[in-house]
Amino acid sequence: MVRIADVARMANVSTATVSRVISNAGTVKKETAEKVLEAIKNLNYQPNMLARQLRRSETKTILVVVPDITNTFFSAVLRGIESVAIEKGYQVLLGDARNVVESEASYLTILGQKKADGLILLTARTDQKILEELSQDYPVVLACEYYEGSQLPTVSIDNVSSARKATEYLISLNHKRIGHICGPLNVVVGRDRCKGFHQAMAKHGLSVDPSLVQEGEFSFESGFNLMMKFLSLENPPTAIFAGNDEMAMGVVKAAKSKGVRVPEDLSVVGFDDIKFASIFEPALTTIAQPTFVMGEKAMHLLLRIINNEELDNKYQFILPDKLIVRDSCKELTIEG
């Protein structure tokens, strides 16, 4: 079946422009409209009139799906989304996927049932093709997580470069035996942060001991358990880069339980800069994401799609991150 995205690709315009031409909105340049109409003719595209009709019946509700509502990282993103939604007269319907792919996918039916005008996903674990097909009929934006190589509208940071930055900070403190507790490798941010760790180690000519790279679950418990595993090694690491702050806190807890001092004996870097990172003991060195701004940007982007506004081919935004240095790291003294 020919999709609106196929027409947009052939005409070299956005799907929003195609939609405006089809609905005869009158806000598209004549030459652009002609290109779109020519592409429609060549592809024999048949617009999904039912979906368009449903979309015109507004609910003034936005659906936001998070992977895990207990993870405090997402609360700041949600506040950013709500600040714009409320200002524009929308209410937010929250869905908690509980890190279950089937639960995430089940929320997508809400769009088809016309219970929401658009969808912001803070998780990207549903089959990419399913979501891309859905986005051709309904407004969809990804935030925080993303699909590699996808054309879906997205707001995120560069997780590879930020993880590289975190690891290089530990290297700058003379650490060479560095462990990494990554997030789930079936999640893109888990893979990308692991990739950044490996890139930093390779760049500085440091070998990675396979036993010092372990897959966690973005939870305090997994950070604790995997650090206990590291501490049982004959030659444990002198530093840990954890894939998020909750796992980093688990690392610190495990170290303290074995009499290992942080940062005197072990340096720890987290990721996300959740609220507890600054009040934890010791305060965590971490990568800060612009969570509130990320939420604002995602909501503004969704509204532009809902209103069929031109995106000027700029539909994927990479926001800046920042290394926040606190008390959980210390320079390693090199003897001799």
WOVEN-V651973 format. One record per pair of residues at least 24 apart in sequence whose C-alpha atoms are under 6 Angstrom apart, sorted by the first residue. I is the first residue (numbers start at 1). GAP is how many residues later the second one is. D is the distance in whole Angstrom. If there is no record, write none. Layout:
I | GAP | D
I | GAP | D
This chain:
2 | 43 | 6
7 | 32 | 6
11 | 24 | 6
11 | 25 | 5
11 | 28 | 6
16 | 292 | 5
59 | 57 | 6
60 | 30 | 5
61 | 29 | 5
61 | 30 | 5
61 | 31 | 6
61 | 55 | 5
61 | 56 | 6
62 | 30 | 5
62 | 31 | 6
62 | 54 | 5
62 | 55 | 6
62 | 56 | 5
62 | 57 | 6
63 | 29 | 6
63 | 30 | 5
63 | 31 | 6
63 | 56 | 5
64 | 30 | 5
64 | 55 | 6
64 | 56 | 5
64 | 57 | 6
65 | 29 | 6
65 | 30 | 5
65 | 31 | 6
65 | 56 | 5
65 | 57 | 6
66 | 30 | 5
66 | 56 | 5
66 | 57 | 6
67 | 30 | 5
67 | 31 | 5
67 | 32 | 5
67 | 56 | 5
68 | 28 | 6
68 | 30 | 5
68 | 31 | 6
69 | 27 | 6
73 | 201 | 5
76 | 215 | 6
76 | 216 | 5
77 | 214 | 5
77 | 215 | 5
77 | 218 | 5
80 | 212 | 4
80 | 215 | 4
80 | 216 | 5
81 | 214 | 4
81 | 215 | 5
81 | 218 | 5
101 | 24 | 6
101 | 25 | 6
139 | 166 | 6
139 | 167 | 6
153 | 162 | 5
153 | 163 | 5
154 | 162 | 5
155 | 161 | 6
155 | 162 | 5
156 | 162 | 5
156 | 163 | 6
157 | 161 | 5
157 | 162 | 5
159 | 33 | 6
159 | 34 | 6
160 | 32 | 5
160 | 33 | 5
160 | 36 | 4
161 | 35 | 6
163 | 30 | 5
163 | 33 | 5
163 | 34 | 6
164 | 32 | 4
164 | 33 | 5
164 | 36 | 5
167 | 30 | 6
168 | 32 | 6
173 | 158 | 4
173 | 159 | 6
174 | 158 | 5
177 | 60 | 5
177 | 61 | 6
178 | 59 | 5
178 | 61 | 5
178 | 62 | 6
179 | 33 | 5
179 | 34 | 6
179 | 58 | 6
179 | 61 | 5
180 | 33 | 5
180 | 60 | 6
180 | 61 | 5
180 | 62 | 6
181 | 32 | 6
181 | 33 | 5
181 | 34 | 6
181 | 35 | 6
181 | 61 | 5
181 | 62 | 6
182 | 33 | 5
182 | 34 | 6
182 | 61 | 5
183 | 32 | 6
183 | 33 | 5
183 | 34 | 5
183 | 35 | 5
183 | 60 | 5
184 | 31 | 6
184 | 32 | 6
184 | 33 | 5
218 | 29 | 6
219 | 27 | 6
219 | 28 | 5
220 | 26 | 5
220 | 27 | 5
220 | 30 | 5
223 | 24 | 4
223 | 27 | 4
223 | 28 | 5
224 | 26 | 4
224 | 27 | 5
224 | 30 | 5
227 | 24 | 5
228 | 26 | 6
238 | 28 | 5
239 | 27 | 5
239 | 28 | 4
239 | 29 | 6
240 | 28 | 5
241 | 28 | 5
242 | 28 | 5
243 | 28 | 6
244 | 26 | 5
244 | 27 | 4
244 | 28 | 6
245 | 25 | 5
245 | 26 | 5
262 | 66 | 6
263 | 65 | 5
263 | 66 | 5
263 | 67 | 5
267 | 61 | 6
267 | 62 | 4
267 | 63 | 6
268 | 60 | 5
268 | 61 | 6
282 | 45 | 6
282 | 46 | 6
283 | 43 | 6
283 | 44 | 5
284 | 42 | 6
284 | 44 | 5
285 | 39 | 6
285 | 40 | 5
285 | 41 | 5
285 | 43 | 6
286 | 37 | 6
286 | 38 | 5
287 | 35 | 6
287 | 36 | 5
287 | 37 | 6
288 | 33 | 6
288 | 34 | 5
289 | 32 | 5
